[in-house]
């Protein structure tokens, strides 16, 4: 069930909400928790019930291992370590089997010239997310940092539907106490109001902005055989914006839906395209993944504690793992490599004491991110090469007739110094709207507050939008999005594939 | 309390906006799905697949003509005069049996129909195909009918300051709303083969001429299609049961008048001389249907394949489509029970159409077409 579907918005979400709080109002706390788990599993099974046993087995396994790890006296240190290793290997093996088996076979076949048949396994939804969350749980259980062992709370931590499919990647320490808290069992109208507002913003981001850009990105990446300079930039920027609004829209909807149940999910985005360095970007983009990679990969590898070269190696390894996590393909690995390399360069730059003008730093960072996304999006190397080739093909500048008309009738009149341009063909892919919206969205991204800033999330007590005017404003936003959603077919979120 | 009010404000605003939105759609209702009132009373849309739902919901009638382009020129006024009842023509252009089943079932459910005039196009050639996108207009749920307006075409106009006239369709009588005989592109093609030639660049003729010539070429080469039809015939019979006879059985008070469109003799000749498999399936399916008609008093089948006007190419604009005068003639024939097929006469009928089809000289027609298309070769 997609967040941006009528069935979710008008049936699943309200029914789950009312029954959950009804059960709580009758003091049936455990039943309400069980109901929430059931609802989440129903939500999960809506796509394909065949996935259900996988998440159930994974959850039970990790709960049992986690509980065993946390019982200090019953194990020696060595056996606990062995149990943790076993737990992690089992999780990684599950993920590896479903997500990476064919990739591995393909590459082995390529290198060894063998003909091992591919498995063609369907990737169970959300497996990357719930596997990472549970690995964190096992590690923390081993470290003695877990406190809550009620299975229903654990099940809610793993399956809670707002975050189940595509994150944010939640941490047990921030989720399980919330499910246990008595005050959270009562309807909270401030949370409900803000939840509805944030959900409306997310829905708008997804169905109005992201899905509009997705049309252009798909045209450029998947349909066009060749792109000229302007088309190539329009393609890459369209995807850059699509990805951000798609994923952050999803995160907003998840945060909004969770807030209805008095659960605060962690922030996942903080205006990432305002970043003025690559390190800054990763503090703003998919924050919960960055947090996971930092705490459970980078730091255990030694972090920055073992000298410069080791630090650089750790950074590269962490980001390559981040790339692989997104998908089984060399383009993802290369994307991770590029980001790792950029971080290494930035670190060396800082250590050498160099400074850079903020605007120039933003410009370089933004363009690096934009170019790196080309590898992230491309289905094949050839697609990436096609777009990148177009982006640097300065000999092949073709203005669409629409663009030429606007330019000659508006900008050109403003200054006699501007050169004349002439259009040589009508682009089949992009019209003036594409460039107009790229410009508008760029301004919005850079100059306007993001959804967390607008709503003061997660510091809700500071929120200044709890007024009737804003309620009307967000209701209009919601209705407008619904209309858009009804006009076009539902589209999945990009991160559902990871 | 303040936050409760905010939540309420949000919900009430959403509700009010929804009310305005659906209210506007309801008020304008370009397909007349909900009512036929207001400034645009009696305005209807061209797309009969959708429009038929509105007509069934909100027009007063007790009989329907549910054909394809073969019956689009049939006048409801004439049908009512000749056959009795109060007809409307809701024929679907190019409609197949599967599509028409949605409309037929809905009309039978919603109205106490006295008569159904239904064309048996390409009998024996059935396909279920995907569920039509517009099928929700013919289900039990009226609320989902709003979906018909949730698209670029309608929303853009209904919520803009543009005049609504264009989007509301046209005010036209339901006598034969989608009749095509008045269209110049159609009417100028009647009168003989020379008028087909005038339109040789028309896409239809780009298909028709090669189709005829190819069949002739195959006949000359002795490549006759003559495969086993048993499986397809079985499917055809099942389809007849599901699509036609089920309705006949379920609504005994409704009279079902099934008509075989009188295609040109060329059409029959190509089947009989080249695609023998299909012609056999056509005949066997018809035989089956006629045999079944003995079980139902409320069902009649008419076929005019033996009439001489089929041999006159000037009555046709292509291999199938005939002049509107023939639609009128068909109504009179039905009234007079002319062409009524029964167990007693079906064998004779099938023999006659086969003989006539086999006797038709396709080679001469082919030569004429070749000569016209490639005069330099002759």
Interface residues (C-beta under 8 A of the other chain):
Chain A: X189 X190 X192 X193 X196 X197 X466 X467 X468 X470 X471 X472 X474 X475 X476 X478 X479 X483 X486 X487
Chain B: X2 X3 X4 X5 X6 X7 X9 X10 X11 X13 X14 X17 X18 X21 X147 X150 X151 X152 X155
